[in-house]
């Protein structure tokens, strides 16, 4: 991980002085007074740590050695977000923004390259206004994906929205990166179903789609979070779902021909009926003899239809899986959300209103996109490496369907037509920083091993699976050349258009972080 030695700190004002000046500026720029005791938290405040930790998912970025914000603001009104931007800019204080805390490298609440910094936490801006007759909803950035799903289902059992499988994701940041889920093969990504937005720009103005213009509206739908402004709300388009859907999970170990079945999955998963999404969750398990390990592959699926039609589809296209009626559970779309998220069948949908992640540990993740089936000999190499690690995880998500019918340049998210599936690699641990290097070294070695079998020129990566191994900005003067290392991996040819939008709307690079899109202002010609 890069350290703070990469940048030259500005002369640091005293903490109290910074806070006092900010509060004075803040109160002068918001028509709605903010109650300091409930919306403004400093390190001396008893609630500071609990607020900072409240939605942070990756515990690697909460260890004592990680930089902490000078203070945290939890806006209660849009004008508070506007005032925060105006005052941070006026007082030259670096600003980070968090909606759900799921940034894999903690960039929404930690700055490793610049100090001091403040955190604007949007968790109290979480209203969801569903309009069934209008087939849409306005959702505030601090709402979780689960809350959005619940509020839609509360109004209708035949409407849904194609976004994340993890229900505690903050909808604000989630959609900025693309937002894939179990209906992506039917309806595309979350960004493909956004019809308006409200953002705070670098000048503190609130802009909707008409006011921001189509270039900026394009950029915020998949161009990564916190480069162009602060998302306040998305207007999403609802999609039809059947009253009855079907879910299943079928697990195959190496001893049950997992390798051959996965080889067949690779050839069919992106060509199946658009109503069928089958992802593969790959883990290690005890083989039951001499404490040896095996690898299990779990086929975890949503089908937008009943079990009878599902069985016809799988028997025709993927009989190797051996799916039976007993494996299938017919349910409602909202309960399928709970199933895919890992909740038990008895869990009530109201759990989605909790709005916080129950999955918190120390982890490192990486990603790849695959365009050609990985040969069986290479799969065996993966298994050999997985059994060496304590708690490894791979998730293979199928593409095809609607994903293959959307142009690479329609949104900044470019991985469309040629992609068969996406791989997420994860290793997690519970013992803090003690053995972090061991686990991170393991996932890097696996990633290196996969090089011949995944996309090339560029080797792709998913921006919502943020990975600082791809490179990082070192200070406010973001280098276009250096940023291209990860920018092209995340966005391919769309990166240049994102840079042009950034240069126009935020020329002085106010909205920045370790992997933000750079502005060309002040840089040498390239």
C-alpha positions in Angstrom: 0.0 0.0 0.0 1.2 3.5 -0.7 1.9 5.7 2.2 1.6 9.4 3.0 5.3 9.9 2.1 4.2 10.2 -1.5 2.9 13.7 -1.0 4.1 16.9 0.5 1.6 18.0 3.1 0.3 21.5 3.2 1.1 23.4 6.4 -1.4 21.9 8.8 -3.7 24.3 10.6 -4.6 23.5 14.1 -7.5 21.1 14.3 -9.6 23.5 16.5 -8.9 26.4 14.2 -9.9 24.3 11.1 -13.2 23.2 12.7 -14.1 26.7 13.9 -13.5 28.3 10.5 -15.4 25.5 8.8 -18.4 25.7 11.1 -18.6 29.5 10.7 -18.4 29.1 6.9 -20.9 26.2 6.9 -23.5 28.1 8.9 -23.2 31.1 6.6 -23.8 29.0 3.5 -26.7 26.8 4.4 -30.2 28.1 4.9 -30.9 25.2 7.2 -29.1 25.3 10.5 -27.3 22.0 11.3 -27.5 20.7 14.9 -23.8 20.3 15.7 -24.3 17.7 18.4 -26.0 15.2 16.0 -24.5 16.0 12.6 -20.9 17.2 13.3 -18.4 14.8 14.9 -14.8 15.5 15.9 -12.2 13.0 17.2 -12.9 14.3 20.7 -16.6 13.5 20.4 -17.6 10.2 22.0 -19.5 9.2 18.8 -16.7 9.9 16.4 -15.4 6.3 16.2 -18.8 4.7 16.0 -19.9 7.1 13.1 -16.6 6.5 11.3 -16.9 2.7 11.6 -20.7 2.6 11.1 -20.7 1.6 7.4 -17.1 0.9 6.7 -16.8 -2.6 5.4 -13.1 -3.3 5.0 -11.5 -3.4 8.5 -8.1 -2.9 6.9 -8.9 0.8 6.7 -10.0 1.2 10.3 -6.7 0.2 11.9 -5.1 2.8 14.2 -2.3 3.5 11.6 -4.8 4.7 9.0 -5.4 8.4 8.7 -8.6 9.7 10.2 -10.7 12.7 9.1 -10.5 16.0 11.0 -14.2 15.7 11.5 -17.3 14.1 10.0 -20.4 15.8 8.8 -23.6 13.9 8.4 -25.9 16.2 6.3 -29.6 16.3 7.0 -30.4 18.4 3.9 -29.1 18.9 0.4 -28.0 22.4 1.4 -25.6 20.9 4.0 -23.8 19.0 1.2 -23.6 22.3 -0.8 -22.2 24.2 2.1 -19.6 21.4 2.8 -18.3 21.7 -0.8 -18.3 25.5 -0.7 -16.4 25.6 2.6 -14.0 22.8 1.9 -13.1 24.6 -1.4 -12.8 28.0 0.2 -10.7 26.8 3.2 -8.6 24.4 1.0 -9.5 21.3 3.0 -9.6 18.0 1.2 -13.0 16.3 1.2 -14.1 12.6 1.0 -17.7 11.5 0.5 -19.3 8.2 1.7 -22.7 6.9 0.9 -22.4 3.2 1.9 -18.8 2.6 3.0 -18.2 -0.4 0.6 -15.3 1.1 -1.3 -12.9 -1.9 -1.3 -9.9 0.3 -0.7 -11.6 2.6 1.8 -11.3 5.6 -0.4 -14.7 7.0 0.7 -13.5 7.5 4.2 -9.7 7.4 4.3 -7.2 9.6 2.5 -3.7 8.2 2.3 -2.3 10.9 0.0 -3.6 14.1 1.6 -4.0 15.6 5.0 -6.0 17.1 6.6 -9.3 15.9 5.2 -12.9 15.8 6.2 -15.6 13.2 5.6 -19.1 14.0 4.4 -21.2 11.0 5.3 -24.5 10.8 3.4 -26.1 8.1 5.5 -28.9 10.4 6.8 -30.0 11.3 3.3 -31.8 8.0 2.5 -35.3 8.7 1.3 -36.8 6.4 -1.4 -39.8 7.8 -3.3 -41.4 5.1 -5.5 -43.7 6.1 -8.3 -45.4 3.0 -9.7 -47.6 4.7 -12.2 -44.5 6.6 -13.5 -42.4 3.4 -13.4 -39.6 5.2 -11.6 -38.2 6.1 -8.2 -36.1 9.0 -6.8 -33.6 7.5 -4.3 -31.2 9.5 -2.1 -27.5 8.6 -2.1 -27.4 7.3 1.5 -30.1 4.7 1.0 -28.9 1.2 0.6 -29.7 -1.1 -2.3 -31.7 -3.2 0.1 -33.8 -0.3 1.2 -34.5 0.6 -2.5 -35.6 -3.0 -3.2 -37.8 -3.1 -0.1 -39.6 0.2 -0.9 -40.2 -0.9 -4.5 -41.6 -4.3 -3.4 -43.7 -2.5 -0.7 -45.6 -0.8 -3.6 -45.6 -3.6 -6.1 -44.7 -7.3 -6.4 -44.2 -7.0 -10.2 -41.6 -4.2 -10.2 -37.9 -4.3 -9.4 -34.6 -2.7 -10.1 -31.4 -4.4 -11.6 -28.7 -3.4 -9.1 -26.4 -5.1 -6.6 -26.6 -8.5 -4.9 -25.1 -7.2 -1.7 -28.0 -5.4 0.0 -26.0 -3.0 2.2 -24.4 -1.2 -0.7 -25.0 2.6 -0.6 -26.9 3.4 -3.8 -25.1 6.6 -4.4 -21.6 5.2 -4.9 -22.9 1.8 -6.2 -24.4 3.2 -9.4 -21.4 5.5 -10.1 -19.4 2.3 -10.9 -21.9 0.4 -12.9 -24.0 -1.6 -10.5 -24.4 -5.2 -11.6 -26.8 -7.8 -10.1 -28.8 -10.9 -10.8 -31.0 -9.2 -13.4 -28.1 -7.8 -15.5 -28.6 -10.4 -18.2 -32.2 -9.3 -18.6 -32.0 -5.6 -18.0 -28.3 -4.6 -18.0 -26.6 -2.7 -15.1 -28.1 -0.2 -12.7 -26.5 2.6 -14.8 -28.4 1.4 -17.8 -31.6 2.1 -15.9 -30.9 5.6 -14.6 -32.9 8.4 -16.1 -32.0 11.4 -14.0 -29.8 12.5 -11.2 -29.1 15.4 -8.8 -25.5 16.3 -8.0 -23.6 19.0 -6.2 -20.9 20.3 -8.5 -17.6 21.9 -7.6 -19.2 25.3 -7.2 -21.8 24.0 -4.7 -24.7 24.1 -7.2 -27.3 21.4 -7.3 -27.7 20.2 -10.9 -30.2 17.8 -12.5 -29.7 16.1 -15.9 -30.9 19.1 -17.8 -28.7 21.5 -15.9 -25.5 19.3 -15.9 -25.8 18.3 -19.6 -25.5 14.9 -21.3 -21.7 14.7 -21.1 -21.6 14.9 -17.3 -24.7 12.8 -17.0 -22.9 10.1 -19.0 -19.8 10.4 -16.9 -21.4 9.9 -13.5 -23.2 6.7 -14.7 -20.3 4.3 -14.5 -17.3 6.6 -14.4 -16.5 5.9 -10.8 -17.4 7.8 -7.6 -16.1 11.1 -6.3 -14.5 12.5 -9.5 -17.1 14.8 -10.8 -19.3 15.9 -7.9 -21.4 14.5 -5.1 -24.4 12.4 -6.0 -27.5 13.5 -4.0 -30.1 11.4 -5.8 -30.7 9.0 -8.7 -33.9 8.7 -10.6 -34.1 5.1 -11.5 -36.3 3.3 -14.0 -38.2 0.3 -12.6 -38.3 -2.9 -14.5 -41.0 -5.6 -14.7 -40.5 -8.8 -12.7 -42.8 -11.8 -12.6 -45.0 -12.5 -9.5 -43.1 -15.8 -9.2 -39.4 -16.2 -9.7 -37.2 -19.3 -8.9 -33.9 -19.6 -7.1 -31.5 -22.4 -6.6 -28.0 -23.3 -5.4 -26.3 -26.5 -6.5 -22.9 -27.3 -5.1 -20.3 -29.5 -6.8 -16.9 -30.4 -5.2 -13.9 -31.6 -7.1 -14.9 -35.1 -6.3 -18.2 -34.5 -8.1 -16.7 -33.4 -11.4 -16.6 -29.7 -10.5 -13.9 -29.0 -13.1 -15.8 -30.5 -16.0 -19.1 -28.9 -15.0 -17.4 -25.5 -14.7 -15.9 -25.9 -18.1 -19.4 -26.4 -19.5 -20.7 -23.4 -17.6 -18.1 -21.2 -19.2 -19.4 -22.2 -22.7 -23.1 -21.7 -21.9 -23.5 -19.1 -19.1 -23.5 -16.1 -21.3 -25.8 -17.8 -23.9 -28.5 -19.0 -21.6 -32.1 -17.6 -21.7 -31.9 -13.9 -20.7 -34.2 -14.7 -17.7 -31.5 -17.0 -16.1 -28.6 -15.7 -14.2 -26.2 -18.4 -12.8 -23.2 -17.2 -10.9 -20.5 -19.5 -9.5 -19.2 -19.1 -6.0 -15.9 -20.9 -5.6 -14.5 -21.7 -2.1 -12.4 -24.3 -0.2 -13.9 -26.8 2.2 -12.7 -29.6 4.4 -12.5 -32.8 2.3 -13.1 -34.9 5.5 -9.9 -36.9 5.4 -6.6 -36.1 7.0 -7.7 -32.4 7.3 -7.2 -32.1 3.5 -9.0 -29.4 1.6 -11.2 -29.6 -1.5 -12.7 -26.9 -3.7 -16.4 -26.4 -4.0 -18.3 -24.6 -6.8 -21.8 -23.4 -5.9 -24.1 -22.5 -8.8 -26.2 -19.7 -7.3 -29.1 -18.6 -9.5 -32.1 -16.4 -10.2 -34.6 -17.3 -12.9 -37.3 -14.8 -13.8 -40.1 -17.4 -14.1 -41.4 -20.6 -12.6 -39.5 -23.8 -11.8 -41.1 -25.8 -14.6 -39.9 -23.4 -17.3 -36.5 -23.2 -15.6 -36.0 -26.9 -15.7 -36.8 -27.0 -19.4 -34.2 -24.3 -20.0 -31.4 -26.0 -17.9 -32.2 -29.5 -19.3 -31.8 -28.1 -22.8 -28.8 -25.8 -22.3 -26.9 -27.1 -19.2 -27.9 -30.7 -18.3 -24.5 -31.3 -16.8 -25.5 -29.3 -13.7 -28.1 -32.0 -12.9 -30.7 -29.5 -11.6 -33.9 -31.1 -10.2 -37.2 -29.8 -9.1 -36.1 -30.4 -5.5 -33.3 -27.9 -5.9 -35.6 -25.2 -7.0 -37.5 -22.7 -4.8 -40.3 -20.6 -6.2 -40.6 -17.3 -4.4 -41.2 -13.6 -4.9 -38.6 -11.2 -6.4 -38.1 -9.4 -3.0 -37.5 -12.8 -1.3 -35.1 -13.8 -4.1 -33.1 -10.7 -3.2 -32.7 -12.1 0.4 -31.8 -15.5 -0.9 -29.1 -14.3 -3.3 -27.7 -12.1 -0.5 -27.3 -15.2 1.7 -30.2 -14.7 4.2 -32.1 -17.8 5.4 -35.6 -18.5 4.0 -37.3 -17.4 7.2 -35.7 -14.0 7.2 -38.4 -11.3 6.8 -37.8 -8.6 4.1 -37.7 -5.9 6.8 -34.1 -6.9 7.5 -33.3 -4.9 4.3 -34.2 -1.7 6.3 -31.3 -2.2 8.7 -29.1 -0.4 6.2 -25.8 -1.7 7.5 -23.4 -4.4 6.4 -23.2 -7.6 8.5 -20.1 -8.6 6.5 -17.1 -6.9 8.0 -13.6 -8.2 8.0 -10.1 -7.6 6.7 -9.9 -8.4 3.0 -8.2 -7.7 -0.3 -10.0 -8.1 -3.6 -9.2 -8.0 -7.3 -11.1 -8.5 -10.5 -10.9 -9.7 -14.1 -13.0 -10.0 -17.2 -12.9 -13.3 -19.3 -13.5 -13.4 -23.0 -12.6 -17.1 -23.7 -13.2 -20.2 -21.7 -10.4 -21.0 -19.3 -9.0 -24.5 -20.1 -9.4 -27.4 -17.5 -5.6 -27.6 -17.0 -5.7 -23.9 -15.9 -8.7 -24.5 -13.6 -6.7 -27.2 -11.9 -3.9 -24.7 -11.3 -6.5 -22.4 -9.7 -7.6 -25.2 -7.4 -4.0 -25.9 -6.4 -3.5 -22.3 -5.4 -6.9 -21.9 -3.6 -6.2 -24.7 -1.1 -3.0 -22.9 -0.1 -5.0 -20.0 1.4 -7.1 -19.8 4.6 -10.2 -18.2 3.3 -10.2 -17.6 -0.4 -13.2 -16.8 -2.5 -13.8 -16.4 -6.2 -17.1 -15.4 -7.8 -17.8 -15.8 -11.5 -20.6 -13.6 -12.8 -22.0 -14.4 -16.2 -22.5 -11.8 -18.9 -24.4 -12.1 -22.3 -28.1 -11.3 -22.7 -28.8 -7.5 -22.5 -25.1 -6.9 -21.6 -24.0 -8.0 -25.0 -26.6 -5.7 -26.7 -25.4 -2.4 -25.2 -22.5 -0.5 -26.8 -19.2 -0.2 -24.9 -19.5 3.6 -25.1 -23.1 3.9 -24.0 -21.9 4.5 -20.5 -18.3 4.6 -19.1 -18.6 0.9 -18.0 -17.2 -0.7 -21.2 -17.2 -4.5 -20.5 -20.1 -5.6 -22.7 -20.2 -7.6 -26.0 -17.0 -9.7 -25.8 -17.2 -10.5 -22.1 -18.2 -14.0 -21.1 -18.0 -13.5 -17.4 -16.3 -11.4 -14.7 -14.2 -12.8 -11.9 -14.0 -11.4 -8.4 -11.1 -12.6 -6.3 -11.2 -12.2 -2.5 -9.1 -13.2 0.4 -10.3 -12.4 4.0 -8.9 -12.7 7.4 -9.8 -11.8 11.0 -6.5 -11.1 12.7 -6.0 -7.5 11.8 -2.7 -6.4 10.3 -0.8 -9.3 11.8 -0.8 -11.5 8.7 -2.1 -9.0 6.1 1.0 -9.3 3.9 0.7 -13.0 3.7 -2.9 -12.9 2.4 -2.3 -10.0 0.0 0.8 -11.7 -1.4 -1.4 -14.8 -2.1 -4.0 -13.0 -4.0 -1.4 -11.1 -6.1 0.2 -14.4 -7.0 -3.2 -15.9 -8.0 -3.9 -12.7 -10.1 -0.5 -13.1 -11.8 -1.2 -16.7 -12.6 -4.5 -15.8 -14.2 -2.8 -13.3 -16.7 -2.9 -15.6 -19.8 -6.6 -16.5 -19.3 -8.3 -13.1 -19.0 -8.8 -9.9 -21.0 -5.7 -8.2 -22.4 -4.8 -4.8 -23.9 -6.0 -3.7 -21.5 -6.4 -6.3 -18.7 -9.8 -5.2 -17.5 -10.9 -4.4 -13.9 -14.2 -3.4 -12.4 -14.0 0.1 -10.8 -16.5 -0.9 -8.0 -13.9 -3.6 -7.0 -11.4 -0.8 -6.4 -7.8 -2.1 -6.5 -4.9 0.2 -5.6 -2.4 -2.4 -7.0 -3.3 -1.0 -10.4 -1.7 2.3 -9.4 -2.7 5.5 -7.5 -2.5 9.3 -7.6 0.3 10.6 -5.4 -0.9 14.2 -4.8 -3.3 16.9 -6.0 -1.5 17.2 -9.3 -2.8 14.0 -10.8 -0.7 12.7 -13.7 -2.7 11.8 -16.8 0.0 9.2 -17.8 -0.1 7.5 -14.4 -3.9 7.7 -14.1 -4.1 6.0 -17.4 -2.7 2.8 -15.9 -5.9 2.1 -13.9 -8.2 4.4 -15.9 -7.8 2.3 -19.1 -8.3 -0.9 -17.1 -11.5 0.3 -15.6 -12.9 2.2 -18.6 -11.0 1.2 -21.7 -11.4 3.9 -24.5 -14.0 5.7 -22.4 -11.3 6.9 -20.1 -10.3 9.8 -22.5 -13.9 11.0 -22.6 -14.1 10.9 -18.8 -10.9 13.0 -18.6 -12.3 15.6 -21.0 -15.5 15.8 -18.9 -13.4 16.1 -15.7 -11.3 18.9 -17.2 -14.4 20.9 -18.1 -16.5 20.5 -14.9 -13.7 20.3 -12.3 -10.6 21.7 -13.9 -8.7 22.3 -10.6 -9.3 18.8 -9.4 -11.3 19.5 -6.3 -13.0 16.1 -6.3 -10.0 13.8 -6.0 -8.8 10.6 -4.4 -6.2 7.9 -5.0 -7.8 6.7 -8.2 -9.9 9.7 -9.3 -10.2 10.8 -13.0 -7.6 13.4 -13.7 -8.0 16.9 -15.1 -5.8 18.0 -17.9 -5.5 21.6 -16.7 -1.9 22.5 -16.0 -0.5 19.2 -17.4 2.0 19.0 -20.2 0.6 18.1 -23.5 0.4 14.3 -24.0 
